[in-house]
Amino acid sequence: RADLKRRPTSVPRNIQFFTLTFFTPLDISSLFDRTLDDEKDNDGVGSWNDQGPGQRLTMRFAHPLGWVGKVPYRVEKDGPCAFALATEHRKGGRSNVVVRVNAKADTVNWLFSSAWTSRGKRHYTVCVRYADGTESVVHGRGGVNVSDCFAPKPDFSEELDTVTDFRSFPHPHKVFPVAHVFSTSWANPHPEKTIASVVFERGEDRCAVIGVFGVTLGTKTSEYAKLPKSEREKLHDRLVAEASAAQKENRLEDAIAAYEKAIRAVPERVWVYRSIGGIYEAMKDWDAALTTYRRSLEADYNQPDVWEAEKRMLKKLGRK
């Protein structure tokens, strides 16, 4: 269990977490042992929140690349999709889980949900361990950057050192009509250091049940940045051709993956975002389409057709 005296590592308050950030979702599926379905209340297996069949959760994304806010995560569509941290509220769970990284990053982002979440408590700690033996610490506190999955209106107005967003899913329950998943982003104060691992640790006594679904690294430059411009452009064109062919064959997830790589090769060709957004619209994934169009506008705001696409998605989602 994390030492209560460990202080969170301070990060710049004015950091721009997402502008032209290149994200790399990590494959942490080997760590998963919990699902979204549950057959028996508090038996230490099944769903990450272990509340029985009456609280079967509906947090299933339409495809393996799940977007929450402006961050993509690799998510599992079937079978185990999370690991749960230990708490006195439920049986089972793990005191800490180590995610191996061995890479540099400007931001570390994690996808999670929370139950029995009281204000003020430290519900979890994330310890970023560097290859040189040093570490940075981030705390997840109720009412600051942790909210309950069934909260009517999650509020992160007191958040300082992290940025947390959420995505809501319909929940077939009279009292709790929606269930949320949360994406927390943290600016790494030492992007020059290689991150050896990211460790998730349970919180203080009677902390919330925390289920973790994904981890994504963010960098300000892509892996293609050092290539000559001509090579990046050739790579971009080849990836766009691959994406177009996949789209014609209705391999939409492959098309999205190729288009995303094309953006990493030549970020200034913002029209690619429209192609991705169009695929998400065809899949009726309005949230992902909205996120894609907003990413495009961050790269180049002078795109009236994308403004209209953003408005169209907001209308689909019932937002203004």
Order of alpha helices (4+ residues) and beta strands (2+ residues): beta-beta-beta-beta-beta-beta-beta-beta-beta-beta-beta-beta-alpha-alpha-alpha-alpha-alpha
